[in-house]
Amino acid sequence: MLLRLRNSVDAMTRMVRQQERIANNLANANTVGFKRDRSFTEILNQELNAEGAPQSVKRTVQWADFTPGSLEQTGNPLDVALHGEGFFVLTDATTETPRYTR
């Protein structure tokens, strides 16, 4: 009984995370430089051409898409971008630890 309950909780949690990811992608669709988040299951189904395949209840890995996007000249000297690979390194003022952003 507990195993079935746990499976149900895992499935609901996965669906909530999927909805959050989709909502974030939609909310930022017009944000310059935004890269959508994708799950491993989504990419696997796309590559296998199996869009209708059932998704696993187990946890899926999620990451940001860092493929290069188009650069847009704004004329603002405070607008910066990276061409190619790499990250900007920022230092946290409180902990002085490096933070990486793209």
HELIX and SHEET records of a PDB file:
HELIX    1   1 LEU A    2  ALA A   27  1                                  26    
HELIX    2   2 PHE A   40  GLU A   47  1                                   8    
SHEET    1   A 2 ASP A  37  SER A  39  0                                        
SHEET    2   A 2 GLN A  62  ALA A  64 -1                                        
SHEET    1   B 2 PHE A  88  THR A  91  0                                        
SHEET    2   B 2 PRO A  98  THR A 101 -1                                        
END                                                                             
